[in-house]
């Protein structure tokens, strides 16, 4: 198998190129190698496919980030190869618009009035951290365009039908001779649809779609995180001319929690003990994200900022039966108002210890960093 070329090399751009530069480079190559301009030329078609694949990756932020970080290996499992030529034409149409018509890149083989898939819709869903642990089914209201029930999407008044456009005779395109060139552009009268509506449907004003609000139940699985996306197939906008509906993309946003901080699939919380309990050891009840408590043994000699772990009480791994851990940071409470007896006891203790204090400054700083900045021993977050 031939090794793929670097996408930046394919388009002839630097890795720092912005989206406009990427589009400009691709437009130049698409004009040069498009199969409509190079019939029966397999080499040109190969270069066109290569350029389109490079553009499709570099113009998509998520794919570009993965490619920059991991190269071609980072795109495994993602749809980037584009052996479907129809996908190439969609990209060309998005890049060129009416400019594509000027060079003959229009979709003349399929026509403008064929079935077209509806647009995808996006819905931002906020959930609590507890929902991430337990999973959640919730109802959402989605405003969207749906096929008009009066005209069944035709846009024409019931009892009538759209007529063939007399300007373009149903082609959706008109051609004009200019010197040695034949210029093809979208028909202005029918907007490229190839048909016109003489008597519009009063319900949708000839649009074929109406604005509706749909109530849906969405199941959020355990273990999701902010930025994760859930696809609800067929719940986007209605298709055009009998095309299938688009999908609904639900984007997850997890609210912050006052008691727990998420770190990957682990949860971090804190527990407060007295000086005596830290020195002698104690068993404490630690609240969990599920609302119950877990017994935790604080060992003798525990220091401020020490981290203790309760296995399996963190966030569930996505599509897994295992969970992360609950990490408990120990805080030591220093009494403010001491009785005379307590002062005497502490003074006796201090004299017994000889005033010994921890002299390892780096160790103290490490604990402070872990406590306030969630850093590990290497200084990483």
N, C-alpha and C positions, 0 to 999 in steps of 0.2 A: 504493500500500500504506500502511495506517495505521501511523504511527510508534508503537512500543511505549512504554508508560508505564514510568516508573521503578519497579522492583520494590518498593522500600521505600515508595513512595507508594501502590502498589496495596494493600499490607497495612496501610498507615496506621501505620508504625513508623519509628523513627529508625535511622540507619545503624549506631549502636552497640548495637542490640538483640541480646540473646543468644538462644540456641536456644529457651528456654522462652517468651520473648516472641513469637518468630516463630511457634511452634506455637499459642499462644493467639490471636494475630491471625488466623491462617489458619483455626483451628477456628470462630471467630465468623463469618467470611465463608462458609465451607463450609456451615454450618448455614443461613445466610440464602439462599444462591444455588444449593444443590444441585438438579440437575434433577429428582430424585425429589420434591422439595418444590415445584418450579415447572414442572410439565409444560407442554409447548408454549410455553415462554417462552424465546425465543432470546436475549434480552438477559440474562436471568439465567444462562443456560448460558454465555454469553460471559464474564460476570464470574466465574463459577465456574472456567472454564478459565484465565482470567488470574490469578486468585488462586492456583490450584494450580501454575501455571508459576512464579510468583514464589516460592512456598514451596519447590518442588523445587530451585530454584537457591540460595536463601538458606539452606536447611537442609543443603546439601552444602558442606563446607569448601572443597574445591578449586574448585567452580563459583563460590562466593561470592567467593573471593579474586580470581578472574579477572574477575568482574563488577565488583567494587569498583575494580579497577585499570584495566580497559579498557571498562567498560560493556557494552552488548549485543553490540558487535563482538567482545569477548573470548570470547563463547560460541559463535561460529560453528563449525560442525562437531560441536558437542556436542548430545546429545539432550535438549532442554529444552522444546520446543514443546508436547508432550503432546496432539497432535490425536487420539491413540489414547485413547478414553475409558476403556478398560480400565485404562490406566496411572493415570488419575485415581482410579479406585476403589481401586486398590492403595494409593495414598497416603492416601486417606481412611480405609481400614481400619487402616493403620499408626498414624494419628493418633488415631482415635477408639476402636479396639478394640471392646469390648462396648458402649461408650457410643454407637458408631455404630448399633448395633442399636436402641437406644432411640428414635432419630429416623428409623428406617426406611432407614438407609444401607447395610444389609446387601446381600450379593451374591445377592439372591433370584432374579435372572434366570438365574443360572448354577448355583446350588446349591453346597453345600459339598463334595460327594463327587466333583466332576469332576477331571480330570487337573491336577496341579500340578507346576510345574517344581522340580527339586531346588535346594538351596542352593549358592551358590558357596563354594568353599574358598580359603583363602589359605595360601601357603607362603613363608616367608622364606628366600631362598637367598643364602649368602655365597660370593663368588668373589674371586680375587686380581686385582690390577691387570693381571698378565700375561694373564689370561683375557679381559679387556676388549679387549686388543690382538689376540689370536689368535682369539677366539671359543671356545666350549666346549660340549661335550655331556656332560651328567652324569646320573647316576641318583639319583632321590629316592624316598623311601618316604612315601606319603600315607595316613594313617588316615582312613577315611571310612565313611559308612553306605551300604550297597548293598542292593539288592532281595533279599529272602530267597529263596534257591534252592529251599527246601522248599515254600513256599506261593505262590511267584511274586508276593509282595508283598501278597497279600490279607489276611494275618494269621490266616487260618482254617486249621484242621487239614485236611491233605489229604483230599479226599473230601467235604468240607463247604464251604459258602459263607456269607459274611456275610448276615445277615438284615435286612430292612427294620426300622428302629427303630419299635417300636409307640408310642413317646411322641410322635414328631413325624411319623409316617407317611412317613419318608424325606425330609422337607423340610430337616432340620437346624436348623429354627427352630420355636419355639413362641410363640404369641400369647396375651396376657392382656388382658382388657378392664378398664380402670381409669377409671371415670367416663366422660368423653367421649373418652378416648384409648385406642387399641389399642397396647399395648407388645409389641414383638417382641424376643426374645432367643435366644441360642444354646441349643439343646437340651442339657440337663445330662446326659442319659443316654448319648447318642452323641457328645457333644462337637462337634456340628455336622456330623458325617459323614453323617448320614441312614441309617446302618446300624450294626448291633451284631454282635459276634462271640460266638457261643455256645460254640464249641469252638476254643480258641486253638491256633495252631501252636506246638509245643514248641520249635522251633528259635529262633524270634524272639519268643516269648511274646506273640504277637498284634500285634506292632509292624509287621510287614511288611518290616522292614529288619534287617540285622545289621552289626556292626562288622567291617570288613575293612581290611587294609593292602595298598595297591596300589603296585607298583614301576613307576615311569615314567621314561622317558628324556626329558630336557628339553634343547633346543638353545638356548644363549645366544648371540645374535649379537654381532658386534664393535661396539664403540662405546657399549655401555650404560653407565649411571651409577646410582649409588645412588638408589633411589626409583622407577626405571623398573619397569614391570609387563609381564609376559608372560602372555598368556591361552592356556590349553590347553583348547580347547572340549570339553565333554562329560565332563570328568574331575572334576567336582564330585560332590556327593551325588546319589544316585538320586532320580528324580522320584516323586511319589505318585500312585497310581491311574492308572498308565500315562503320567504326565507325563514330559517329557524331563529328562535329568540337568542339573545346574548345571555351571559351568565352574570350572577351577582357575586361580587368579590367583597367579603367581609374582612376588614382590617382590624385586628385586635389591638386595643390599648389598655394596659393594666394600670389601675390606679395605685398610687403609693400607699403604704400602710404605716401607721404610727408606731406599731410595736415590732414589726418584722421588716427586715431588709432582704431582698432577694439577691443572691450572688450565684448565678448559674442556676443549678437545681438545689442549691443549699439555701437555707434561711438563717438569718442572723438575728439574735435577740440578746437581751441582757438580763442578768439577775443580780440583785444586791444582797450582800451578806455583811455581817459585822466583822470587825477586826478579829474578835475572838473566834468566830465561826471559821474565818479564813485560816486562822492559825491552827485550830484544833480539828477542822473538818466538820462537815455538816451535810445532811440530806435535805434537799429543797425540792419543792414542787415547781416545775417550769411550765407556764402556759404554752400550748401549741397553736398553730394556725387553724386547726380544726375545732378549737374551743375546749378541748379537754386539757389535762395536765399530765406531765411525765415526771417521775422521780429521778433526780439527778444527784449523784454523790460528788460533793465538792471535797477533794482530798485535802488533808492537812498541809499547811504551808502554801496554799494557793495565793498567787500574787494578783494585784490589780491588773486587769487586762488579759489574764489567762483565758484561753479558749477551751471549752469543754464541748464534747460532741455527743448528740443523741442520734443514733443511726435510724435512717428511714423515716424521719419526721420532717423532711423538707418538701420540695416540690416534686411531684411525679414526673418521670421522664416521659416524653411524648410517645404515645403508642407502646408503652411498656408498663410492666407491673411493678417495677422498682422505683424508688424515690430517692431524692437527695437526703442530706442530713440537716438537723437543726443544730446550729453552732451557737453556744451560749457564752457570751463574754461576761466575765465576773467583775462586778464593781464592788469595792469595799467601802462601806459606810463608816465615816469617822464621826464619833459623837461630838456634839458641840457644847452641850451643857453638862459638865461632869459634877457629880457630888464630891464631897470631901473624901469619902471613902474610896471612890473610884480614882480620884487623883492620887491618893496614897498608894493604891494598888499598882497604878501605872508607873509611878515613880520608882516603886520597889522593883517592878519588872525591868524598867530602863536601867536601873543600877545593876541588876543581875546580868543583863545583856551587855553591860559596859558601853552603852551608847552606840552599838554597832548599826551601821546603815549600809545599804547596797551602794557600792562604789563603781559598779559597771555602768557608766553613763550610756553607752551604746545600747545596753539591754533596756534601760529605762526609755530611751527614745524609740526603740522598736515597739514597746508596748503602747506608747502614746500614739504612734503611727497606726498600729492595728486598731486601736480603740476609736480614733477620730477619723481616720482616712481609709479604713478597711484595707490596709496594706499588709503584705506578708513579710516574712523575715528578709526577703531579697529586695524589698522596697517597691515591689510591683503591686498594682491594684488587683 
